[in-house]
Amino acid sequence: MRLLIIGAPGAGKGTQATAIAEHYGIPAVSTGDIFRANIKGGTELGKKVKAIMDAGELVPDQVTDEIVADRLGADDAASGFLLDGYPRNLHQVEALDSYLKAEGLSLDAVVSLEVDPELLTDRLLKRAEIEGRADDNEETIRNRMSVYISQTEPLIDHYRQAGLLVPVDGVGEISQVRNRIFSALDARA
């Protein structure tokens, strides 16, 4: 399966992506994980990305497009993948569509985790306390929500029109949300 998972920051994409990938035997490809690994490794990309993320901004499309295309070309992604955190805007949708078309591939579904933004702000503030994440203060979180709404929500309309959108209520216990996702994806198979 070739899947995307989308949703606002803090909606649980990363948590659910791991379970979905394991369930369907495909790699979870998280742009956030790729960026954080580069930050931890002190690479040039990592230094650049850290400054951008600390300001609550998104990494430029061209950088992200190249990283994703490179990752999807890896052997373990040949039979499918789950993208988490990409695409975030219509430019990235076009870049992904172009890549998939060039490879003779297409998406099977786009899981959209739906959670109220105020609930997400509270979740992210709690996560910041627990994990000590510098990129999760209230001002930065609200900026990320604003950027998400203006740049990423149009993807929902795009994928709905393409018949790929699978909306899932993202509120509840992790296992409840996971079961909703599996049920919705299995119903499409």
Secondary structure as GFF3:
##gff-version 3
##sequence-region A 1 189
A	DSSP	beta_strand	2	6	.	.	.	ID=ss1
A	DSSP	alpha_helix	13	24	.	.	.	ID=ss2
A	DSSP	beta_strand	28	30	.	.	.	ID=ss3
A	DSSP	alpha_helix	31	41	.	.	.	ID=ss4
A	DSSP	alpha_helix	44	54	.	.	.	ID=ss5
A	DSSP	alpha_helix	61	72	.	.	.	ID=ss6
A	DSSP	three_ten_helix	75	77	.	.	.	ID=ss7
A	DSSP	beta_strand	81	84	.	.	.	ID=ss8
A	DSSP	alpha_helix	90	102	.	.	.	ID=ss9
A	DSSP	beta_strand	109	114	.	.	.	ID=ss10
A	DSSP	alpha_helix	117	131	.	.	.	ID=ss11
A	DSSP	alpha_helix	138	147	.	.	.	ID=ss12
A	DSSP	pi_helix	148	152	.	.	.	ID=ss13
A	DSSP	alpha_helix	153	161	.	.	.	ID=ss14
A	DSSP	beta_strand	165	169	.	.	.	ID=ss15
A	DSSP	alpha_helix	174	188	.	.	.	ID=ss16
###
